[in-house]
Amino acid sequence: MLRSVSSLAKALAFAVLCACSAEAPQPDPCEDVDCGPGQCVPSSEQVACSCPQGYVPAGMSCKRNVREGDDHGDSIEAATPVEPMEPFQSVAANLDNPDDVDLFSFHVTAGRIYRFTCHGLMAGYTPSCRVTLLGADGLELPGSVGTGSVSSYQSGVLATQGGTVYARVERYPSSSTFHPSYKYSLLDRGPDDFANTLTEATLVPVGTTVSGSIEPYGDLDVFALDAVAGRAYRLSCGGATSKCGMRVRGPGGELLYQSEMYEISKRDDTFDLRGMQEGRHTVELFVASAILFSNGIGDYTFSVADLEP
């Protein structure tokens, strides 16, 4: 009899254990909650959104911690994320007071060129806004260069490493009046098309034409010509939107020719290479920046022609 009672007790305990294990799992309270850039945190009574730096809770989500009345954050933590755009695409924005700044963030890949531009909506000889590229430390990004032209200002960089870069837009310091409205754009210009050192110069065969782009500001594209003594060659460069210039050097690095940078009547230049010594000559191509309406970047074509019959 005692054995039967003991067996019955064990059977009942086993049945209760099986029933407990067969119960449906508890629902996830965060299943239908979208905290955006934040993370859903369940509690005993309700769920809440834990927001990252630069964001604050807004109901069951997170929003950027932007000052009331401002369209974009004033700090790196509250920067507006942007993606590279198509050419000629831009987005409207505003500086809501003369001391306002707008911060944007974007991801870069090493070896590619990026250009962030602010376009003032008022015509003039100087831009109404200025762009500065910043690193994660909030300091100006090494290697980035800014340049302005009529009604616009841009800052570009050839990224040396991947990561997040920030663009700060502010009123142009020397502007005599405050124009709050502007448009911004971000372009991924791809890798640098040609080397910019004499030792890595790209060989251009006689009779050919190459196309390229000078960017960012201060960039050089260097080409090489293996000249034959007693022959003459015509070197030509032409800019699509800016003045193209060239600097020609002999086999020993001696300067043979440099374009005049203050001629604004034409966008092209030509130099006839005659009576030179045999060997590799180099041509450094650049865009003139010391003339009106030039921002120091632009597309070009370069050709080498044999002048001998």
Salt bridges, closest charged atoms under 4 A:
ASP70 OD2 - ARG67 NH2 3.17
ASP71 OD2 - HIS72 NE2 3.99
ASP74 OD2 - ARG67 NH2 3.14
ASP96 OD2 - ARG67 NH1 2.83
ASP100 OD1 - ARG67 NH2 3.09
GLU170 OE2 - ARG130 NH2 3.08
GLU170 OE2 - ARG168 NE 3.76
ASP188 OD2 - ARG112 NE 3.07
GLU215 OE2 - ARG115 NE 2.64
GLU215 OE1 - ARG189 NE 2.74
ASP226 OD1 - ARG280 NE 2.77
ASP272 OD1 - ARG234 NE 2.71
ASP272 OD2 - ARG274 NH2 3.77
GLU284 OE1 - ARG247 NH1 2.80
GLU284 OE2 - ARG249 NE 2.58
ASP299 OD1 - ARG189 NH2 3.77
ASP306 OD2 - ARG231 NH2 3.05
